[in-house]
Amino acid sequence: MVKHSSLGTGPQASSARASGSGRATVVLTAMVAALGGLLFGFDTSVISGAMLFLRADFHLSDVQLEFAVAIALAGALVGSASAGYCTDRWGRRWMLLLTALGFGLFSVLSALAVGLVSFSVARFFVGACIGVASLTVPLYIAEMAPAPIRGALVSLNQLAITVGIGVAYFVDYAFAASESWRWMFASAVFPAIVLLIGMIFLSESPRWLARKGFRDRALENFRRLGRGDEAEAELAEVESALQEEQEGFGILLQPGFRVAVLVGIGLAIFQQITGINTIIYYSPAILRMSGYPSAKAAILASAIIGVANVLITVVSMALVDRLGRRILLLLSTAGMAVALTLIGVAFYQKAGSIVVFYEVIAYVVSFGIGLGPVMWLLISEIYPTKIRGKAMSLATLTVWGTNWVVTASFLSLIRAAGPAGTFWVYACLCLVAFIFCYVLVPETKGRTLEAIEHHWRHFGEKPSTLGQ
């Protein structure tokens, strides 16, 4: 079992106290990069309202509608699979620039689609951009952030995702009366332009620069990010870790890193199979099943759920560097299990739309306090620098693969097991997730990325040797 209190008993993470201007630079960098998360959230969830009108315009069957919803996830699968290699080779910043261009272009092409085929092609490439962003944004922020506030800054990505989801719901609601689903998709071009412009002025990850041998530029970027007199020491720690690392995926076969891979992939699976994206993508449809009188009313209720998701993510950001990652995961998975059980009971007893609405909010709040943001944070922390991008691809590939399966099968599962049975299945999976987190997930708060790597390298040794 993984030790729960901390990653070893060695030296604590460098304080990395940034100057006022340096701290502002770090926060601004994270906020700009997190626009990739906003686009991720917007483009995955905008389909939830649009599909109610897309189905009628394109005369789609249930199977075709599932395909139209899930095709972006297939693109995300491809994007996340390639993003690790691309970010490790060409850099984090360049990949975010290219992703911003792709989001803008293919969102417009989605809006201009004339049938299921052209719509699916455009949405596939939007999905590829989502896959790239899902890996690159938390990776880039984690490598730029000082250890004491890394949790909060990386969680800005999840906050941006939830804001994107909420914005998508309100955009859907704004255009619902006119059934203008094309404008729902086209709206994504605006944040894409802001991300593109912002990334032009940001610098590359100093850890990636150090890995590529650009020592002077890496040191300059650490100083620009407010490290001050500690910049040299932080760079030396990075260089020391790089010297210990072997090239390629072979490092992940070492005993400790095998556990890190298992933790990353396991969290990725549980984040998806516990039902969150059935709520994100299908919440208007679920609310209609529970008795909402119209599509517009269901979309408005979904928008309120989106607001709850944003607010609880802010709370999670405030707690993740104080309480830690692990306790939030345990609270989250337990709360999700209870909420999903109650949703199933509400459908079984035909308790009505208001009851289902509040229980869905309880579920989203439970997800947003832990499993939502912490999964993305942990997979950006637990892998070695030389192959961090490629290793994160394993987790993000798992995210989108399981997301595809859950999303593409949801309507079929509803038909087979009914709404009550479907949500009870997800509740049982939440209990399994709780056990997984309790047994395997370590605490990483306050540790530098290199200290975390040192822990995995010496995993299984006596506690007194860890972190030395």
C-alpha positions as CSV (number, residue, x, y, z in Angstrom):
1,M,0.0,0.0,0.0
2,V,1.2,3.5,-0.8
3,K,2.2,5.6,2.3
4,H,-0.5,8.2,2.7
5,S,1.0,10.9,4.8
6,S,3.5,12.2,2.3
7,L,6.0,11.2,-0.4
8,G,8.7,10.1,2.0
9,T,10.4,11.9,4.9
10,G,13.1,13.7,3.0
11,P,13.5,17.4,2.4
12,Q,10.3,19.3,1.7
13,A,9.7,21.1,-1.5
14,S,11.6,24.2,-2.2
15,S,9.7,27.2,-1.0
16,A,10.1,28.9,-4.4
17,R,8.8,32.2,-3.1
18,A,8.1,34.3,-6.0
19,S,8.4,38.1,-6.1
20,G,5.2,40.0,-6.5
21,S,5.8,40.5,-10.3
22,G,7.0,36.9,-10.7
23,R,4.0,35.5,-8.9
24,A,1.8,37.6,-11.1
25,T,3.6,36.3,-14.2
26,V,3.1,32.7,-13.1
27,V,-0.6,33.3,-12.4
28,L,-1.1,35.1,-15.7
29,T,0.7,32.3,-17.6
30,A,-1.6,29.7,-16.0
31,M,-4.7,31.7,-16.7
32,V,-3.9,32.1,-20.4
33,A,-2.9,28.5,-20.9
34,A,-6.1,27.4,-19.0
35,L,-8.1,28.9,-21.9
36,G,-7.3,25.6,-23.6
37,G,-9.2,24.0,-20.8
38,L,-12.1,26.4,-21.3
39,L,-12.2,25.3,-25.0
40,F,-12.0,21.7,-23.9
41,G,-15.1,22.1,-21.6
42,F,-17.0,24.2,-24.1
43,D,-16.5,22.0,-27.1
44,T,-17.2,18.8,-25.3
45,S,-20.5,20.0,-23.7
46,V,-21.9,22.4,-26.4
47,I,-23.3,19.3,-28.1
48,S,-25.6,18.6,-25.2
49,G,-28.0,21.4,-26.2
50,A,-27.2,21.4,-29.9
51,M,-28.1,17.7,-30.4
52,L,-31.7,18.4,-29.5
53,F,-32.0,20.5,-32.8
54,L,-29.2,18.7,-34.7
55,R,-31.2,15.5,-34.6
56,A,-34.2,17.1,-36.2
57,D,-32.2,19.0,-38.9
58,F,-30.2,16.0,-40.0
59,H,-33.0,13.4,-39.3
60,L,-30.8,11.3,-37.0
61,S,-31.6,7.9,-35.4
62,D,-30.5,7.1,-31.8
63,V,-27.4,5.3,-33.1
64,Q,-26.5,8.2,-35.4
65,L,-27.1,10.7,-32.6
66,E,-24.8,8.7,-30.3
67,F,-22.2,8.7,-33.1
68,A,-22.5,12.5,-33.6
69,V,-22.0,13.0,-29.9
70,A,-19.1,10.5,-29.5
71,I,-17.1,11.4,-32.7
72,A,-15.4,14.3,-30.9
73,L,-14.2,11.7,-28.3
74,A,-12.7,9.6,-31.0
75,G,-10.8,12.7,-32.1
76,A,-9.7,13.4,-28.6
77,L,-8.4,9.8,-28.4
78,V,-6.2,10.4,-31.4
79,G,-5.2,13.9,-30.2
80,S,-4.2,12.7,-26.7
81,A,-2.3,9.7,-28.2
82,S,-0.1,12.0,-30.3
83,A,0.1,15.0,-27.9
84,G,2.7,13.4,-25.6
85,Y,5.2,12.7,-28.4
86,C,4.6,16.2,-30.0
87,T,4.9,18.1,-26.7
88,D,8.1,16.3,-25.8
89,R,9.6,16.9,-29.2
90,W,8.4,20.4,-30.1
91,G,7.5,21.9,-26.8
92,R,4.5,22.7,-24.8
93,R,4.0,26.3,-26.0
94,W,4.0,25.4,-29.7
95,M,1.5,22.7,-29.2
96,L,-0.9,25.1,-27.5
97,L,-0.5,27.6,-30.3
98,L,-1.4,25.0,-32.9
99,T,-4.3,23.8,-30.8
100,A,-5.7,27.3,-30.6
101,L,-5.7,27.5,-34.4
102,G,-7.4,24.1,-34.7
103,F,-10.1,25.0,-32.2
104,G,-11.0,28.1,-34.1
105,L,-11.0,26.6,-37.6
106,F,-12.8,23.4,-36.9
107,S,-15.4,25.0,-34.6
108,V,-16.4,27.2,-37.6
109,L,-16.5,24.2,-39.9
110,S,-18.7,22.3,-37.4
111,A,-21.2,25.3,-37.6
112,L,-21.1,25.2,-41.4
113,A,-21.8,21.4,-41.7
114,V,-24.4,20.4,-44.2
115,G,-25.0,16.8,-43.1
116,L,-23.8,14.1,-40.7
117,V,-20.6,13.4,-42.6
118,S,-19.3,16.9,-42.8
119,F,-20.3,17.6,-39.2
120,S,-18.6,14.4,-38.0
121,V,-15.4,15.2,-39.8
122,A,-15.2,18.7,-38.3
123,R,-16.1,17.5,-34.8
124,F,-13.5,14.8,-35.1
125,F,-10.8,17.4,-35.5
126,V,-12.3,19.6,-32.7
127,G,-12.0,16.4,-30.6
128,A,-8.3,16.1,-31.6
129,C,-7.7,19.6,-30.3
130,I,-9.5,18.7,-27.1
131,G,-7.3,15.7,-26.7
132,V,-4.1,17.8,-27.2
133,A,-5.3,20.5,-24.8
134,S,-6.3,17.9,-22.1
135,L,-2.7,16.8,-21.9
136,T,-0.7,19.9,-22.8
137,V,-2.5,22.5,-20.6
138,P,-2.0,20.8,-17.2
139,L,1.5,19.7,-18.2
140,Y,2.6,23.2,-19.2
141,I,1.1,24.8,-16.0
142,A,2.7,22.1,-13.7
143,E,6.1,22.7,-15.2
144,M,5.9,26.5,-14.9
145,A,4.4,26.6,-11.3
146,P,6.3,26.8,-8.0
147,A,5.5,23.8,-5.8
148,P,3.6,25.5,-3.0
149,I,0.9,26.7,-5.4
150,R,1.1,24.1,-8.1
151,G,-2.1,22.4,-7.1
152,A,-4.1,25.6,-7.3
153,L,-2.6,26.7,-10.6
154,V,-3.0,23.3,-12.3
155,S,-6.5,23.3,-11.0
156,L,-7.1,26.5,-13.0
157,N,-7.3,24.1,-15.9
158,Q,-10.2,22.2,-14.3
159,L,-11.9,25.5,-13.3
160,A,-11.6,26.6,-17.0
161,I,-13.1,23.3,-18.1
162,T,-16.1,23.8,-15.8
163,V,-16.4,27.4,-16.9
164,G,-16.4,26.2,-20.5
165,I,-19.1,23.7,-19.7
166,G,-21.2,26.4,-18.0
167,V,-20.7,28.8,-20.9
168,A,-21.7,26.2,-23.4
169,Y,-24.9,25.6,-21.5
170,F,-25.8,29.3,-21.4
171,V,-24.9,29.6,-25.1
172,D,-27.1,26.7,-25.8
173,Y,-29.9,28.3,-23.8
174,A,-29.4,31.6,-25.6
175,F,-29.8,30.0,-29.0
176,A,-32.4,27.4,-28.0
177,A,-35.5,29.6,-28.8
178,S,-34.3,30.1,-32.4
179,E,-32.9,26.6,-32.6
180,S,-29.6,28.1,-33.9
181,W,-27.4,25.2,-33.2
182,R,-24.8,26.5,-35.8
183,W,-24.1,29.5,-33.6
184,M,-23.7,27.3,-30.6
185,F,-20.6,25.7,-32.2
186,A,-19.3,28.8,-33.9
187,S,-19.1,30.6,-30.6
188,A,-15.9,28.7,-29.7
189,V,-13.9,30.8,-32.2
190,F,-13.7,33.7,-29.7
191,P,-11.8,32.1,-26.8
192,A,-9.7,30.3,-29.4
193,I,-8.5,33.7,-30.7
194,V,-7.7,34.9,-27.2
195,L,-5.7,31.7,-26.5
196,L,-3.8,32.1,-29.7
197,I,-2.9,35.7,-29.0
198,G,-2.0,35.0,-25.4
199,M,0.3,32.1,-26.2
200,I,2.3,34.2,-28.6
201,F,3.5,36.3,-25.6
202,L,4.2,33.4,-23.2
203,S,7.5,31.6,-22.8
204,E,8.3,27.9,-23.1
205,S,8.4,25.5,-20.1
206,P,11.9,25.9,-18.4
207,R,11.9,22.2,-17.6
208,W,11.4,21.3,-21.3
209,L,14.2,23.8,-22.2
210,A,16.5,22.2,-19.7
211,R,15.7,18.7,-21.1
212,K,16.6,20.0,-24.6
213,G,19.9,21.5,-23.4
214,F,18.9,25.2,-23.5
215,R,20.2,25.9,-20.0
216,D,20.5,29.7,-20.3
217,R,17.0,30.0,-21.6
218,A,15.7,27.7,-18.9
219,L,17.3,29.7,-16.2
220,E,16.0,33.0,-17.7
221,N,12.5,31.6,-17.8
222,F,12.7,30.4,-14.1
223,R,13.7,33.9,-13.1
224,R,11.0,35.4,-15.2
225,L,8.5,33.2,-13.4
226,G,9.6,34.8,-10.1
227,R,12.0,32.2,-8.7
228,G,14.6,34.9,-8.0
229,D,17.7,33.6,-6.2
230,E,16.2,30.1,-6.1
231,A,16.2,29.9,-9.9
232,E,19.7,28.4,-10.1
233,A,18.9,25.8,-7.4
234,E,15.6,24.8,-9.0
235,L,17.3,24.4,-12.4
236,A,20.1,22.3,-10.7
237,E,17.4,20.0,-9.2
238,V,15.9,19.6,-12.6
239,E,19.2,18.8,-14.2
240,S,20.1,16.3,-11.5
241,A,16.8,14.5,-12.0
242,L,17.4,14.5,-15.8
243,Q,20.8,12.9,-15.3
244,E,19.3,10.1,-13.3
245,E,16.6,9.4,-15.9
246,Q,17.0,6.9,-18.7
247,E,15.5,7.6,-22.1
248,G,12.3,6.1,-23.3
249,F,9.5,4.2,-21.7
250,G,11.9,1.8,-20.0
251,I,11.9,4.0,-16.9
252,L,8.2,3.3,-16.4
253,L,9.1,-0.4,-16.0
254,Q,10.9,0.3,-12.7
255,P,8.9,-0.8,-9.7
256,G,8.0,2.6,-8.4
257,F,7.1,4.1,-11.8
258,R,4.9,1.1,-12.6
259,V,2.8,2.1,-9.6
260,A,2.8,5.7,-10.9
261,V,1.5,4.4,-14.2
262,L,-1.2,2.4,-12.5
263,V,-2.3,5.4,-10.4
264,G,-2.5,7.6,-13.5
265,I,-4.4,5.1,-15.6
266,G,-6.7,4.1,-12.8
267,L,-7.7,7.6,-11.9
268,A,-8.3,8.3,-15.6
269,I,-10.6,5.3,-15.9
270,F,-12.5,6.1,-12.7
271,Q,-13.0,9.7,-13.6
272,Q,-14.9,8.6,-16.7
273,I,-16.7,5.4,-15.9
274,T,-18.3,6.9,-12.8
275,G,-20.7,8.8,-15.1
276,I,-19.7,12.4,-15.2
277,N,-19.9,12.8,-19.0
278,T,-23.3,11.2,-19.1
279,I,-24.3,14.3,-17.1
280,I,-22.2,16.7,-19.1
281,Y,-23.3,15.5,-22.5
282,Y,-26.8,14.3,-21.8
283,S,-28.0,16.4,-18.9
284,P,-30.9,18.0,-20.9
285,A,-32.0,14.6,-22.1
286,I,-31.7,13.1,-18.5
287,L,-33.7,16.0,-17.1
288,R,-36.3,15.5,-19.9
289,M,-36.6,11.9,-18.8
290,S,-37.3,13.0,-15.2
291,G,-40.2,15.2,-16.3
292,Y,-38.9,18.6,-17.5
293,P,-41.6,20.0,-19.8
294,S,-39.4,21.4,-22.6
295,A,-36.0,21.3,-24.2
296,K,-35.4,25.0,-23.2
297,A,-36.3,24.4,-19.6
298,A,-34.0,21.3,-19.5
299,I,-31.1,23.4,-21.0
300,L,-31.6,26.1,-18.4
301,A,-31.5,23.6,-15.6
302,S,-28.3,22.2,-17.1
303,A,-26.8,25.7,-17.1
304,I,-27.5,25.9,-13.4
305,I,-25.8,22.6,-12.9
306,G,-22.8,24.0,-14.9
307,V,-22.6,27.0,-12.5
308,A,-22.5,24.6,-9.5
309,N,-19.7,22.8,-11.2
310,V,-17.7,26.1,-11.5
311,L,-18.3,27.1,-7.9
312,I,-17.2,23.8,-6.4
313,T,-14.1,23.8,-8.6
314,V,-13.1,27.2,-7.0
315,V,-13.5,25.6,-3.6
316,S,-11.4,22.6,-4.7
317,M,-8.6,25.0,-5.9
318,A,-8.6,26.6,-2.4
319,L,-8.3,23.3,-0.7
320,V,-6.0,21.2,-2.9
321,D,-2.7,22.7,-1.6
322,R,-4.1,22.8,2.0
323,L,-5.9,19.5,2.6
324,G,-4.1,17.7,-0.2
325,R,-5.0,15.6,-3.2
326,R,-5.8,12.3,-1.5
327,I,-8.4,13.4,1.0
328,L,-10.3,15.3,-1.7
329,L,-10.4,12.2,-3.9
330,L,-11.8,10.1,-1.0
331,L,-14.5,12.7,-0.1
332,S,-15.3,13.1,-3.8
333,T,-15.8,9.4,-4.7
334,A,-17.8,8.7,-1.5
335,G,-20.1,11.7,-2.2
336,M,-20.5,10.6,-5.9
337,A,-21.6,7.1,-4.8
338,V,-24.2,8.5,-2.5
339,A,-25.6,11.0,-5.0
340,L,-25.8,8.5,-7.8
341,T,-27.6,6.0,-5.6
342,L,-30.2,8.7,-4.8
343,I,-30.6,9.6,-8.5
344,G,-31.3,6.0,-9.2
345,V,-33.8,5.8,-6.3
346,A,-35.5,9.0,-7.6
347,F,-36.0,7.5,-11.1
348,Y,-37.1,4.2,-9.6
349,Q,-39.7,5.9,-7.4
350,K,-40.6,8.5,-10.1
351,A,-39.9,11.2,-7.6
352,G,-40.0,14.0,-10.2
353,S,-37.7,16.4,-12.0
354,I,-37.0,18.7,-9.0
355,V,-35.6,15.8,-6.9
356,V,-33.5,14.6,-9.8
357,F,-32.2,18.1,-10.5
358,Y,-30.9,18.6,-6.9
359,E,-29.4,15.1,-6.7
360,V,-27.6,15.7,-10.0
361,I,-26.2,18.9,-8.5
362,A,-25.0,16.9,-5.5
363,Y,-23.3,14.5,-7.8
364,V,-21.6,17.3,-9.8
365,V,-20.5,19.0,-6.6
366,S,-19.0,15.8,-5.3
367,F,-17.1,15.2,-8.6
368,G,-15.9,18.8,-8.7
369,I,-14.4,18.8,-5.3
370,G,-12.0,16.0,-6.0
371,L,-12.0,13.5,-8.9
372,G,-12.6,16.2,-11.5
373,P,-9.6,18.5,-10.9
374,V,-7.3,16.2,-8.9
375,M,-7.0,13.5,-11.6
376,W,-5.6,16.1,-14.1
377,L,-3.3,17.5,-11.4
378,L,-1.9,14.2,-10.4
379,I,-1.1,13.0,-13.9
380,S,0.8,16.2,-14.5
381,E,2.9,15.6,-11.3
382,I,3.8,11.9,-11.1
383,Y,5.9,11.2,-14.2
384,P,9.6,11.8,-15.0
385,T,10.6,15.0,-16.8
386,K,12.1,13.3,-19.9
387,I,9.0,11.4,-20.8
388,R,6.3,13.4,-18.9
389,G,4.4,14.2,-22.1
390,K,4.5,10.7,-23.4
391,A,3.6,9.2,-20.0
392,M,0.7,11.6,-19.6
393,S,-0.5,10.3,-23.0
394,L,-1.1,6.9,-21.4
395,A,-3.5,8.5,-18.9
396,T,-5.2,11.0,-21.3
397,L,-5.6,8.2,-23.9
398,T,-7.3,6.2,-21.2
399,V,-9.5,9.2,-20.3
400,W,-10.8,9.6,-23.9
401,G,-11.0,5.9,-24.6
402,T,-13.2,5.3,-21.5
403,N,-15.1,8.5,-22.2
404,W,-15.9,7.2,-25.7
405,V,-17.2,3.9,-24.4
406,V,-19.4,5.5,-21.7
407,T,-20.8,8.2,-23.9
408,A,-21.4,6.0,-26.9
409,S,-23.2,3.4,-24.8
410,F,-25.2,5.6,-22.4
411,L,-28.5,5.7,-24.4
412,S,-28.2,1.9,-25.0
413,L,-27.6,1.3,-21.3
414,I,-30.6,3.4,-20.4
415,R,-32.7,1.3,-22.8
416,A,-31.4,-2.0,-21.3
417,A,-31.3,-1.2,-17.6
418,G,-33.5,1.9,-17.3
419,P,-32.4,5.2,-15.7
420,A,-32.4,3.8,-12.2
421,G,-30.3,0.7,-13.0
422,T,-27.9,2.8,-15.1
423,F,-27.1,5.2,-12.2
424,W,-26.8,2.4,-9.7
425,V,-24.2,0.8,-11.9
426,Y,-22.2,4.1,-11.8
427,A,-22.7,4.3,-8.0
428,C,-21.1,0.9,-7.6
429,L,-18.1,2.0,-9.7
430,C,-17.7,5.0,-7.4
431,L,-17.3,2.6,-4.5
432,V,-14.5,0.8,-6.4
433,A,-12.9,4.2,-7.1
434,F,-12.9,5.0,-3.4
435,I,-11.1,1.8,-2.6
436,F,-8.6,2.4,-5.4
437,C,-7.8,5.9,-4.1
438,Y,-7.5,4.7,-0.5
439,V,-5.1,1.9,-1.3
440,L,-2.9,3.4,-4.0
441,V,-3.0,7.2,-4.4
442,P,-0.2,9.0,-2.5
443,E,-0.1,12.6,-1.3
444,T,1.9,15.0,-3.5
445,K,1.1,18.4,-2.0
446,G,4.0,20.8,-1.4
447,R,6.6,18.6,-3.2
448,T,8.6,19.6,-6.3
449,L,8.1,17.5,-9.4
450,E,11.7,16.3,-9.0
451,A,11.0,15.2,-5.3
452,I,7.9,13.3,-6.5
453,E,10.0,11.6,-9.1
454,H,12.6,10.7,-6.5
455,H,9.9,9.1,-4.4
456,W,8.8,6.8,-7.2
457,R,12.5,6.0,-8.1
458,H,13.1,4.8,-4.5
459,F,9.6,3.3,-4.0
460,G,9.6,0.4,-1.6
461,E,12.8,1.4,0.2
462,K,12.9,2.3,3.9
463,P,11.1,5.6,4.6
464,S,14.2,7.2,5.9
465,T,15.8,7.0,2.4
466,L,12.9,8.5,0.6
467,G,13.4,12.1,-0.6
468,Q,17.0,12.2,0.6
